[in-house]
Amino acid sequence: MSEIFDRLGEGAGEPVSAAELVAQAGISAGSPGPGSKRPRIVAAMIASADGRAAVEGRAAGLGGPPDRAVFRELRCSVDALLIGPTTLIEEQYSTVLDGDHRQRRAAAGLPESPIAVCISRRLDPRIEQLEIFAQAGQRIVIYTESQEPIEARGAELTVTRSAPGTTTLAACVEDLRLNHGVGTLLSEGGPTQLHALTEAGLVDDYIFTLSPLLVAGTAPSVLGGEVFDPPVKLDLRAVWRSGGFLFLHYTPLD
């Protein structure tokens, strides 16, 4: 059964589907607008009610049907996914969309799957063993300072290498816009990547999911790294609820 989401507070109305939730957030594939040097970057992360970003080392343990529905729709609605190397390995990426979503993208004139992007200075050798590298037609773009070879095993792989100490997030995302036609980029974590993107002022939208679980322990939060001084201010644009989950849409305040 399709998941239904109630919008809370300002803008509340009839319950919506996950696809309508993403549309209400204004997230879609395509050009971010004339003159844009980089894609629109949307960050999506899930946390427990006590702020933990993983259960037994994986974010998947926090999710449920509503969260998975929104996550799939976000993936379906962007040009590319930015995945941190640790997240890529720990979450054991294989495919990024199911058949129905691939068909919907194709019907809309989009490639069947968004590009999978990873920025990894050292290029952990375990990455190329992931099942996603064996998916025919899956486009993968890697930015690295490593000179070690990497094999696609069936996927369409592009590796951009740079000199040690020269890789920057800003340069990578500008290259995605210029050379890969990426208009909207979804950052899927992890916490270190989200901190770096936020610190660089590159995130345009935050979609935070609050899971109805208490985890405790020492698992990381959705944002890992040094304290922001001053803290980054956000504007709450919308809140949705489904099955005990809350979905919060924030944008940065200037």
PAZAFI-950970 format. One record per atom (N, C-alpha, C): x, y, z. Coordinates in pm, whole numbers, plus 50000, padded with zeros to 5 digits. Layout:
! residues N
XYZ...
END
This chain:
! residues 254
500854988050000500005000050000500885012450000500535022549922501295034849915501235042250047502375047950085502445055650208501795069350189501125073950295500425086750293501065095950396501195108850360501885118450444500975130350471500875134150597500105145850638501045157550656500745168450587501545180550608501015187750730501925191850818501535198250943501755213350936500945220651011501145234951022500805242450896501575253050866501335261550750501395253350622500405254950535500355247650410499695234150421499165230850540498505217850559497285216650469497015204550425495875201950338495565187250337495145182350222494855168050210496145159950219496055147650271497245138950274497825137250134499145135450127499835134449999500655121549993501035117749871501935106349850503375111049868504305101349869505715104849879506155113349760505635110049640505985117749522505485132149534504295133849589503745147349607504505154949715504975147949817505785154349921507045160249860507725152349778508965157149714508655168649620507535167849549507145178749460506855191449539506195189949655505915201649739507205208149789508245200049807509535205449848510265212149731509705210949610510275217549493511505210849438511645197749463512855190449421512565182849294513335185449189513145178449063514445178248986514565168748893515745167648810515755178948707516935181748654517035191848549517955203148587517945213248504518835224648524518445232648647519435237048727519125245548842518875260048804519065263348675518795276948633519965282948557519705292748471520775298948392521855305048481523095303048443524195309248516524675301448636524015290348670524425282648786525705274948756526685276348843527945269348823527925255348884526985252848971526935239849038525485235049046525275222349078523905217449094523245223049220521935222349223521205224049348521495211649431521905213549557522285202249641521275200549753520685188549757519705184749858520345174249948520355176450078520925166850172519795159550243519835146250239518815138150305519485129150407519035130050532519595121750639518465117550733518655106050798517695101150895518375100151031517625103151137518135102051273517055096451363517475090051472516525085351573516005097251652514985095051734514425105851814515445111551912516475103751948517535108852034518775113051955518605114651823519645121051743520725112051687520555098851693521575089851639521325087051491522405085651414522275084151269522465069751223522555060251314522775046451274522365036951386522025024751349521805013651441522765002551398523634998551491524634988351459525424992051334525765004851323526615009551216525935012851085524615011051076523925013350950522695022250970522515031750879521335040450884520065032750851520195021750777519015014150735518195009250854518835007050968518115002351085517165012451145517255024951102516375035451153515105037051069515115031650949514055034550853512845025650867511845028850788510605021250779509955024650645508785019150617508145021650488507995036450452507575045350543507455059550503508805065550463509825062750542511145068050512511675062750380511505049850357511995043950232511245049750112509945052550128509155058150018509665072049980509925080550080510425093950052511825093349993512645084450046514015083249997514035079049851513195069249815513125064949675512655076349586511665084049633511165095149551512215106049534512995108549638514085118149624515075113449519515445100749525516355095249426515775096049285514475093749277513805093849147513765107949088513905118149174513665131949134514925140249116516105133749117517355141349102518175135448987519225142748950520105138148843521225129248893521635131149019522765123549070522685122349222523365112149274523455109549417524905111149460525145118549566526495120149621526565111649748527445101649746527515091849854528925091449908529085093650039530395092850100530955078750091532275077350081532855063950065532535054450179532525059450303532195050850416530745046250408529835055550375528425051950360528245041950247528915044050136528825035050022529165020750062530205019250143530655005850183529775000250294529495008150397528735003050511527304999450474526705007150383525335004450342525254994550226526414990050176526484979750073525594982949952525874994249888525064998749774525074988249662523884985649609523754976349495523034983449381521724985049390520974992949294520445005349365520095015649289519615027949351518115030049333517505023549234516065025049213515475011749168514195009649201513514997649153512975000049012512404989448954511954990148816510895000648790509935002148881508865012048863509415026148854510355029348943510925042848941511795045048818512505034748774513295036148652512395038748532511255031948527510315034048418509735048248422509445053148539508915066848552509945077048504511205075048539512245084248493512365083748341512355071648286512455070248140511295077048071510075075648126508885081848068508965097048073509715102248171509885116748183511065121948102511695112948025512815117047942514145117748016514225111348133515445111248212516155097848198517465097248225518125084248235517435075748341517425062648322516665053948412517135054848557518405057148580518935058148716519785070748729519735077248845520635088648866522085083948872522995093048841524425090148851524785088148998525585078149029526135076349163527515082749168527695092249260528925099949268529595097449403530905095749401531665094049525532935102349516533195110049622534435117749633535275110949741536395105049700537205097149792538675099449762539335107249844540735110549818541605098149811541395088749903542275076949911541745064949832540485064749800539855054249721540005040449787539175037949885539165025049955538975013849853539865004049847539754993449746538494984949758537814985349872536584977549888535444983049802535564995549759534465001849685534134994049559535154990249483534874983949354534284969949368534254964349488533634951149509532134952149534531614964249548530184966049573529384962149449528174957349474527334952449365526964963449267526914975849311526534986749222527514988049104528764983949123529754984649015529524973948910528654964348939528354953748842527024955948772526344967148798525034969748740525174975948601524784968648499524874973648362524034986348347524624996548289523915009048266523975018948381524405014548499524515023848612525735032848591525505045748588526605055148572527215058548708528525057848718529245060848842530355070748810530445081148891531515091048877532285091549008533585089949001534445090349119535475101449103535635109449209536695119449216537685114749323538955113949287539935108649380541315114449353542175113549456543585117049441544445104449430543815092849441544525080249430544835076949284545955070449262546325065949128546065050949111545465044749212545165030449204544075027949101544195017049023543155014048924541855009648990540745011748922539445007248971538655001848852538004990548873537304983548765535794985248781535114988148671533664990448675532874977548689533304966748626532614953848633531204954448576530934963048481529614963648418528984977448419529244985148522528724998848529529495007948435528935019848406529605029848323530375039248416531675037348427532485044048527533325055148467533315066848533534205077848501534995081248626536315081148616537175084448729537955097048696537785107248779538525119848764539565120548875540835120848836541925120748933542575134548941543005138149061543675150949080544905149049166545745159149171546985158349248546675158149398547525151949478547295151449623547085165349683546065166249766545775178749836545045189149756544575185549634543925195649549542425193449533541885182449581540455179549564539625188349656538625195149601537685202849682536265199249642535355200149739533955197349709533425206849603533755219549616533245229549521533655226049378534915222249360535385218849225534695206449172534465196549259533825184149215532385186549172531635194049251530235196049215530105205249094531035214649077531015222848955531315214248832532215204448847532505195348736531275186848702530535182748805529305175148779528325183248696528245195948724527335204748649527825206648506529125209248493529695212848363529845200848271530355189748323530725178448237529785166648243528855166648338527915155448349526455159848348526215172748330524855177748316523985176348440524605176048558523845174148681523245187348727521915187848731521215199748778520825199048923520465187048971520065185049109520815172949164521455174849279522315164649339521805161549479521585148649507521125144349638522295138749718522615145149830523655140049920523015130050016523495117650013522935107050097523805104250219524735112850249525575110850366526885104150330527635102150436527265102450576527515115750644527605114950780527745126950862528955135450828530085129150794531285136850760531085144550631530475138150532530215144850405529245156450424528205154550505527235165250526527885177050596528765174450691529475185350759530305193250659531025186050572531895192750474531085201250376529965195750329529115203150236528535215650302528095214050427527515225350500528565236050527529745231650569530825241050598531205249050474531115242550357531455249250231530305257650177529165257550244528015265350199527385260250072527415246850053526955241049928525565234749935524985233650054523685227050066522555237250050521615234149960520475242949935519225238550010519085225650033517915220050101518365208750193517785208250312517975196950402516635189850421516615176850398515445168750427515845159250540515445162550662515775154350777514575145650814514815132750831513785123550876514045120151022513015121551106513105118051247512385104851268513145094551305512615081051321512075079151463510945071951480510365069851613511085058751690512395060651707513215050951780514145058451876514465051951987515525056552077516665046552068517865051452040518995042652014520025042952126520345054952177521385057052278522745052552225523675049552315524995045352271525825056752216526775053352132527735063152081527715064651930526615060251867526505061951721526575076851687527075080351568527195094451531525845101151511525865114551511524665122051474524675123951323523665130951270523605132951124524715142051073525375148951165526415158451127527655155751211528745151551147529965148651221531055158651187531845162551287532935171851261533015182851364533855192751338534065203751431532795212251446532665218651560531525227251588531525239151491530345242351436530215254251353530165266551443530995276351416531045288551496531015300651402529845307051390528605304551465527815292851405526795288151477525955277451421525285281951292525025272251204524365275051077522855276451103522295287551063520865290051084520045284350969518895278351003518035272150904516625277850912515945277250799514525281350791513705268750770512745266150859511875254450845510805257450743510815250050630509905252650521508635244150528508765231750576507595222950580507885211050671506785205350726506865193250810505765183750765506125171050747505145160650715505255149350818504175141950834504165130850929503565118550862504145106850891503585094250842504095082850928503175075050985503525063051059504515065151172504455076351240505375079251349506645086451306506895087451175508065094451123507705109051096508665118051121508545132051084509555135150974509135143150878509995147150767510075162350768511285167650785511505181950804512285187550686511735197850624512405204350511512935217950557514245219350558514905231750595515675237250475515835250350474516775256950382517645266250464518895268650422519775277550498519285291950493519485298950604519225313150610520495320550574520365331250498521545339250461522155345750585
END
